[in-house]
Amino acid sequence: MWLAVVVLAAAGLGLWASQRYHADPAAPTLPAVKSATLLPNPRVLPAFALQQSDGTPLTADELKGHWTLVFIGFTHCPDVCPTTLAELSGAQKQWASIPDATRPRVLFVSADPERDTPELVGQYAHAFHPDSLAATAPLPQMEAFARSLSLVFMKVPGKSGQADDYTLDHSAAVVLLDPQARMAGVIQPPFDVKAIAADLQALTKAAP
């Protein structure tokens, strides 16, 4: 699975490569970061509406005002998802002193709506940190949302052939959204928790 995840993560770098040499000179200067590759021009995302664990819709407007780390996975994931969420929770603990109005967020989105109800996704994400946002959506919306972030996932049938026997290969990267809910960068594994925490603190402090 790890090989597939690495290949899928690499596919998501096309957007960064295409923008690298087309930076907007009028864009605000952000502090240097160690954990993320920042896009020269933050990307405005197409409209989306995911369903949160409490039943309310999650749109771009709700993400505005915060730097947000977005990770796509599924609750049956045996390795990448629990490891990543555990690492991100370490960064979240270091943000505890930041006021809630501007505190960075972690958003876990399940790409497995067949098995992962919004409630289950919430229980899963909150087990790692109670401040995490959690959501999912029907498959067409999930595919569009992932594509807008240059992330990918695919269903892999299990050996039994049963309909519910499958896993998902998915990008292992974490996408960084800025306080305008635009795609601002990508964080690739292996993750440096201390660097992620410090970078998001610096970005939050620098945000207008």
C-alpha positions in Angstrom: 0.0 0.0 0.0 2.8 2.4 0.8 4.2 2.2 -2.8 0.8 3.1 -4.2 0.4 5.9 -1.7 3.7 7.4 -2.7 2.8 7.2 -6.4 -0.6 8.8 -5.7 1.0 11.6 -3.6 3.5 12.3 -6.4 0.6 12.8 -8.8 -0.6 15.7 -6.7 2.5 17.7 -7.2 1.6 18.6 -10.8 -0.2 21.8 -9.7 2.7 23.0 -7.7 5.1 22.3 -10.5 2.9 24.2 -13.0 2.8 27.3 -10.7 6.3 27.3 -9.3 7.7 29.7 -11.9 4.6 31.9 -12.2 4.5 33.6 -8.8 2.3 36.7 -8.4 4.7 39.6 -7.4 1.7 41.3 -5.7 1.0 38.3 -3.4 1.7 39.0 0.3 5.0 37.7 1.6 4.6 34.8 4.0 7.2 33.7 6.6 9.6 31.0 5.5 8.4 27.5 6.5 10.2 24.2 6.9 7.4 21.7 6.7 5.4 22.7 3.7 5.9 23.6 0.0 4.0 26.8 -0.4 2.3 27.6 -3.8 3.5 30.9 -5.3 -0.2 31.7 -6.0 -2.8 30.3 -3.6 -5.5 28.4 -5.6 -9.2 29.3 -5.2 -11.1 26.1 -4.8 -14.3 25.3 -6.6 -17.4 25.4 -4.4 -17.9 22.4 -2.2 -20.3 21.2 0.4 -19.2 18.3 2.6 -21.3 16.9 5.5 -19.8 17.3 8.9 -20.1 14.8 11.8 -22.8 16.9 13.4 -24.9 16.9 10.2 -24.2 20.5 9.2 -22.6 21.3 5.8 -18.9 22.2 5.6 -18.2 24.9 3.0 -15.3 27.1 2.2 -16.9 29.9 4.2 -16.6 27.9 7.4 -12.9 27.4 6.9 -12.1 31.1 6.4 -10.2 32.8 9.1 -8.0 29.8 9.9 -5.1 28.0 8.4 -6.4 24.5 7.8 -4.6 21.2 7.3 -6.7 18.9 5.1 -6.1 15.1 5.1 -8.1 12.6 3.0 -8.4 9.0 4.2 -10.9 6.5 5.6 -11.6 5.0 9.0 -10.7 1.4 8.1 -7.2 2.6 7.1 -4.6 0.3 8.7 -1.6 2.5 8.8 -1.3 5.9 7.0 -4.5 7.5 8.4 -4.0 6.7 12.1 -0.3 7.5 11.9 -1.0 10.9 10.2 -3.8 11.9 12.5 -1.7 11.0 15.5 1.2 13.1 14.3 -1.1 16.1 13.5 -2.6 15.8 16.9 0.8 16.5 18.3 0.9 19.8 16.4 -2.6 20.6 17.6 -1.6 20.3 21.2 1.1 22.9 20.6 -1.6 25.3 19.3 -3.7 25.1 22.4 -2.7 28.6 23.5 -3.8 30.2 20.2 -7.2 31.9 20.5 -10.0 29.8 19.0 -10.9 32.5 16.5 -7.6 32.0 14.7 -6.3 28.7 15.8 -5.1 26.4 13.0 -7.4 23.5 12.2 -7.1 19.9 11.1 -9.8 18.6 8.7 -10.1 14.9 8.2 -12.3 13.9 5.2 -13.3 10.3 4.5 -13.2 9.2 0.9 -15.1 6.0 1.9 -18.8 7.2 2.1 -20.0 3.7 1.6 -18.8 2.6 5.1 -18.0 5.9 6.8 -21.0 7.9 8.0 -20.4 11.5 9.0 -20.9 10.4 12.6 -18.3 7.6 12.4 -15.9 10.0 10.7 -16.3 12.4 13.6 -15.8 9.8 16.2 -12.7 8.6 14.5 -11.1 12.0 14.0 -12.1 13.2 17.5 -10.4 10.2 19.1 -7.1 11.7 18.0 -8.0 15.3 18.9 -11.3 16.9 19.9 -10.7 20.1 17.9 -10.4 18.3 14.6 -13.0 18.9 11.9 -14.4 15.8 10.2 -16.6 15.3 7.1 -17.4 13.2 4.1 -19.7 13.4 1.1 -21.2 11.2 -1.6 -18.5 9.8 -3.9 -19.0 12.2 -6.8 -18.5 15.2 -4.5 -15.6 13.5 -2.8 -13.9 12.9 -6.1 -14.4 16.6 -7.1 -13.1 17.8 -3.7 -10.0 15.6 -3.8 -9.3 16.6 -7.4 -9.5 20.3 -6.5 -6.7 19.7 -3.9 -4.6 17.7 -6.4 -5.2 14.6 -4.2 -6.3 11.2 -5.4 -7.8 8.0 -4.0 -8.9 4.7 -5.5 -10.9 1.7 -4.4 -8.9 -1.6 -4.2 -11.0 -4.8 -4.0 -10.2 -7.4 -1.4 -9.4 -11.1 -2.1 -12.8 -12.4 -1.1 -14.7 -10.6 -3.8 -17.4 -9.5 -1.4 -18.8 -6.0 -2.1 -17.7 -4.7 1.4 -14.2 -6.2 1.2 -12.1 -3.5 -0.1 -9.5 -0.9 0.9 -8.5 2.5 -0.4 -5.2 3.7 -1.8 -5.0 7.5 -1.3 -2.6 10.4 -1.3 -0.5 10.6 1.9 0.0 14.3 1.6 -1.6 17.0 3.8 -2.9 20.1 2.0 -2.6 23.5 3.5 -5.5 26.0 3.1 -4.9 29.7 4.0 -7.4 31.9 5.9 -9.2 32.6 2.7 -9.8 28.8 2.3 -7.5 28.7 -0.8 -5.0 25.9 -1.4 -1.8 27.5 -0.2 0.6 24.5 0.0 1.3 20.9 0.5 3.1 19.0 3.3 4.6 15.6 2.2 5.5 12.7 4.6 7.5 12.0 6.6 6.0 14.7 8.8 8.0 16.8 11.2 5.5 17.5 13.9 7.6 20.3 15.6 8.1 22.0 12.3 4.4 21.8 11.3 3.4 23.3 14.7 6.0 26.1 14.4 5.1 26.9 10.8 1.4 27.1 11.4 2.0 29.3 14.5 4.2 31.6 12.4 1.7 31.7 9.5 -1.2 32.4 11.9 0.7 35.3 13.5 1.5 36.7 10.1 -2.1 36.5 8.7 -3.8 39.8 8.2 
